[in-house]
């Protein structure tokens, strides 16, 4: 399974819209827009988990795509560093 970082999301995009964006490219295991802990508003990025082959296809096809006037940044997610 591949975890994909999706950056520069429009503020209006939620989990459902993120999943709908990736759905035509393959089976999605999860799609989550990261929100601010205090306000609950989108932080402008999220993560999608897909099978490896579908994930590679999604990265290639969606990176740089225009969404509501914002150019999406999509790549394989890096492991989170310990704090």
Phi, psi and omega per residue, in radians:
X1 nan 2.536 -3.093
X2 -2.045 2.304 3.063
X3 -1.723 2.205 -3.034
X4 -1.994 2.274 3.048
X5 -1.518 2.308 3.101
X6 -2.130 1.895 -3.083
X7 -1.930 2.899 3.125
X8 1.115 0.616 3.116
X9 -1.242 2.525 2.999
X10 -1.083 2.583 -3.079
X11 -1.090 -0.414 -3.073
X12 -1.407 -0.151 -3.066
X13 -1.424 2.307 3.085
X14 -2.010 -3.018 -3.108
X15 -1.011 -0.747 -3.087
X16 -1.132 -0.799 3.133
X17 -1.126 -0.644 3.100
X18 -1.109 -0.767 3.107
X19 -1.109 -0.712 3.132
X20 -1.111 -0.580 3.120
X21 -1.116 -0.696 -3.065
X22 -1.606 -0.323 -3.043
X23 -0.952 -0.716 -3.130
X24 -1.153 -0.231 -3.051
X25 -1.709 -0.099 3.122
X26 2.661 3.115 -3.120
X27 -1.244 2.298 -3.103
X28 -1.869 2.267 3.095
X29 -1.541 -0.623 3.080
X30 -2.817 2.683 3.075
X31 -2.541 2.149 -3.051
X32 -2.468 2.178 2.998
X33 -1.562 2.293 -3.113
X34 -1.409 2.308 -3.106
X35 -2.042 2.731 3.085
X36 -1.186 2.331 -3.096
X37 -1.075 -0.670 -3.060
X38 -1.480 -0.764 -3.043
X39 -1.686 -0.385 -3.097
X40 1.384 0.034 3.140
X41 -1.463 2.677 3.137
X42 -1.037 2.505 3.057
X43 -1.676 0.042 3.050
X44 1.560 0.196 3.073
X45 -2.613 2.882 -3.140
X46 -2.791 -3.052 -3.117
X47 -2.390 2.511 3.082
X48 -2.257 2.410 3.065
X49 -1.966 2.212 -3.125
X50 -2.427 2.927 3.002
X51 -1.086 2.687 -3.054
X52 -0.918 -0.895 -3.077
X53 -1.129 -0.787 3.122
X54 -1.146 -0.630 3.121
X55 -1.124 -0.757 3.098
X56 -1.074 -0.733 3.119
X57 -1.105 -0.759 -3.129
X58 -1.106 -0.752 3.121
X59 -1.055 -0.809 -3.107
X60 -1.129 -0.694 -3.044
X61 -1.490 -0.523 -3.015
X62 -1.773 -0.304 -3.140
X63 -1.101 2.182 -3.132
X64 1.559 -0.088 -3.139
X65 -1.125 2.448 3.115
X66 -1.447 2.258 3.092
X67 -2.378 1.951 -3.123
X68 0.924 0.718 3.090
X69 1.424 0.097 3.116
X70 -2.061 2.413 3.135
X71 -1.557 1.997 -3.093
X72 -1.168 2.489 3.018
X73 -1.967 1.992 -3.053
X74 -2.231 2.202 3.075
X75 -2.726 3.032 3.127
X76 -1.184 2.334 -3.100
X77 -1.231 2.489 3.046
X78 -1.542 2.669 3.072
X79 -1.097 2.469 3.136
X80 -1.269 2.333 3.128
X81 -1.387 2.552 3.078
X82 -1.241 2.495 3.134
X83 -1.673 nan nan
